[in-house]
């Protein structure tokens, strides 16, 4: 699964308001990697602008892997975008973890709070 999430950007915290599914353009390795078509990314930015929201991040799953950024995640990561990752395995689903690149191009975990 691959989703963009949008919301309100704050000085101390961001509030996610909506998530929209995006097509994984990876081809035959979709179960291991994700790739977002640049056109879909531009559509997401336009959607955010038209709805007075910010494109906050991308949600994806890691089948049978921990909810930690992979080397591939780092290679394609964009600054100021959060990467919400959930680990999925035969034993179930782990708690999601959220990551963002810092100034030194290292992933830092972000604190997330799920409000219903």
Order of alpha helices (4+ residues) and beta strands (2+ residues): beta-beta-alpha-beta-alpha-beta-beta-beta-beta
